[in-house]
Amino acid sequence: TVTFCDEGRRFVTTADDKKVLVWEYGIPVPIKHISEPHMHSIPYVGMHPNEKWLLGQSLDNQIVVYGVHNKFRQHNKKLFRGHMNAGYACQVDMTP
């Protein structure tokens, strides 16, 4: 997926290769590369309405949360488990 954030100045891409890349608009190289050994593929990333958080549907039945304004670090206390994603690339929707 491609998700714009930070008022359109940056965007986040995800794919099947278990990587999350953060790009600065207009620069052809990623400014942040997120890939951990325990990380599963995140086929969908959505932006929270307050534009402080990115929520991603991980294929290990979790919703992971990354902070936009804190260097795109994962927020470990905001990890949502307990659901089963039966399909591939289930979308995450949120309300304020």
C-alpha positions as CSV (number, residue, x, y, z in Angstrom):
1,T,0.0,0.0,0.0
2,V,0.9,3.6,-0.3
3,T,-0.3,5.9,2.6
4,F,0.4,9.6,2.7
5,C,1.0,11.2,6.1
6,D,2.6,14.3,7.7
7,E,0.4,16.7,5.7
8,G,1.4,15.0,2.4
9,R,5.1,15.6,2.9
10,R,5.8,11.9,3.5
11,F,4.3,8.6,2.5
12,V,4.6,5.0,3.8
13,T,4.8,1.9,1.5
14,T,4.3,-1.7,2.5
15,A,4.6,-4.9,0.5
16,D,4.9,-8.7,0.9
17,D,8.6,-8.5,1.6
18,K,8.0,-7.7,5.4
19,K,9.3,-4.2,5.1
20,V,7.8,-0.8,5.8
21,L,9.5,2.1,4.0
22,V,9.0,5.8,4.8
23,W,9.7,8.2,1.9
24,E,10.0,12.0,1.8
25,Y,7.9,13.3,-1.1
26,G,10.3,14.2,-4.0
27,I,13.3,12.2,-2.7
28,P,13.9,8.9,-4.5
29,V,15.4,7.0,-1.5
30,P,13.6,5.9,1.7
31,I,14.3,8.0,4.8
32,K,13.3,5.1,7.1
33,H,13.4,1.3,6.6
34,I,11.5,-0.7,9.2
35,S,12.2,-4.5,9.1
36,E,12.4,-6.7,12.2
37,P,13.2,-10.4,12.3
38,H,9.9,-11.1,14.1
39,M,7.9,-8.9,11.8
40,H,5.2,-10.3,9.5
41,S,4.0,-8.7,6.3
42,I,1.8,-5.6,6.7
43,P,-0.3,-5.5,3.5
44,Y,-2.5,-2.5,4.6
45,V,-1.7,0.7,6.5
46,G,-4.3,3.3,7.4
47,M,-3.9,6.8,8.9
48,H,-5.7,7.7,12.1
49,P,-7.9,10.8,11.7
50,N,-5.8,12.9,14.1
51,E,-2.8,12.1,11.8
52,K,-0.6,11.1,14.8
53,W,-0.7,7.3,14.2
54,L,-0.5,4.8,11.4
55,L,-2.3,1.5,11.9
56,G,-1.2,-1.6,10.0
57,Q,-2.9,-4.9,9.6
58,S,-0.2,-7.5,10.2
59,L,-0.6,-11.0,8.9
60,D,0.1,-12.5,12.3
61,N,-3.4,-11.4,13.4
62,Q,-2.4,-8.1,15.0
63,I,-3.0,-4.5,14.4
64,V,0.3,-2.6,14.9
65,V,0.6,1.1,15.5
66,Y,3.4,3.4,14.5
67,G,3.8,7.0,15.6
68,V,4.1,9.5,12.8
69,H,5.8,12.3,14.8
70,N,8.2,10.2,16.7
71,K,10.4,9.0,13.9
72,F,7.9,6.2,12.8
73,R,8.6,4.0,15.8
74,Q,6.2,1.2,16.7
75,H,4.1,1.9,19.8
76,N,4.3,-1.4,21.7
77,K,1.5,-0.5,24.2
78,K,-0.9,0.1,21.3
79,L,-0.8,-3.4,19.9
80,F,-4.2,-5.0,19.2
81,R,-4.6,-8.8,19.2
82,G,-7.4,-11.2,19.4
83,H,-8.9,-11.1,15.9
84,M,-8.4,-13.5,13.0
85,N,-7.9,-12.0,9.6
86,A,-9.4,-14.6,7.3
87,G,-8.6,-12.6,4.1
88,Y,-5.5,-11.0,2.7
89,A,-5.0,-7.3,3.1
90,C,-7.9,-6.6,5.4
91,Q,-8.4,-2.9,5.8
92,V,-8.2,-1.1,9.1
93,D,-10.7,1.7,9.7
94,M,-10.8,4.0,12.7
95,T,-12.8,6.9,14.1
96,P,-11.5,9.8,16.2
